Amino acid sequence: MRIKITLNPTGKQRMLPMDYQYYLSAWIYKVMRKSDKAFADFLHEKGYGQSETKLYKLFCFSRLNFGKPRLWKEKKLFEINRHEITLQISFDVREAASNFIKGLFLEQEFYLGDQLNGIDFKVTKVEALPEPDFKEVMYYRLQTPWVVSYKPEGEKYPRYLRPDEDHFQELSVKHLTEKYANTRNKEVEKNSIIFSPQATYKRSGFLVKNGTPEETRVVGNLFDFTLTAPVEVHQMIWNAGVSEKSSSGFGWVERIEKD
């Protein structure tokens, strides 16, 4: 399920770090952690099953929609002057959880940013969004990068693959099948998933764990793609993201129409 959240700045601050995704992810986790027991009880009462009580961690989120801000590239900051900003968050839970999750976020107040730059926000509106008509063949556009990585033996850091590199498609399909198996408790055949990325792509990434000893830049790719897969797999990537590190702000997809 996807929800659209409307945010209103409550202070005079207007500067936001360009790599704001880590702080946004931390806020979402914080909201969900506060409701840990209540949400687990809700899932149990609705018959979701014990194996699904941790599904609240399977979420993804879009970029902030704040129009065209002024860029301070040398300081890596956005200057935002809009009085209304929107954000979409998706959760890999059944539709029955919609009202519960909407209630968790409504009227939340929080600070988004680091110690030097950030904005105080209040959530003023939360609305559930309708799902598309899922079919076995779907066309998507990435709004946030699709990350495919692997760590070669003996190397300290992972390598982030491009769509035209060896193993990108193989590892992408592997990730989707494993995510499906881990969340649905059933297997999906690898040969039932056919992933066809567009030839043109753009490298894109941002910092995660900003300001900590584990700070690192994760790099993925933006492109359009066709995915042939069981309908349940399409529902999963719509609600849980298509990429590695979806809960850090990667792998948000939007559907596009094809003639």
Sequence and secondary structure as in RCSB ss.txt:
>XXXX:A:sequence
MRIKITLNPTGKQRMLPMDYQYYLSAWIYKVMRKSDKAFADFLHEKGYGQSETKLYKLFCFSRLNFGKPRLWKEK
KLFEINRHEITLQISFDVREAASNFIKGLFLEQEFYLGDQLNGIDFKVTKVEALPEPDFKEVMYYRLQTPWVVSY
KPEGEKYPRYLRPDEDHFQELSVKHLTEKYANTRNKEVEKNSIIFSPQATYKRSGFLVKNGTPEETRVVGNLFDF
TLTAPVEVHQMIWNAGVSEKSSSGFGWVERIEKD
>XXXX:A:secstr
 EEEEEEEE SS  EEES  HHHHHHHHHHHHHHTHHHHHHHHHHTT  GGGTTGGG EEE   B  S EEEGGG
TEEE   S EEEEEEESS GGGHHHHHHHHTT EEEEE SSSEEEEEEEEEEEE      SEEEEEESS B  EE
  TT SS EE  TTSTTHHHHHHHHHHHHHHHHHSS   GGG EEEE S  EEEEEEESTTSTT EEEEEEE EE
EEE  HHHHHHHHHH SSTTGGGT   EEE    
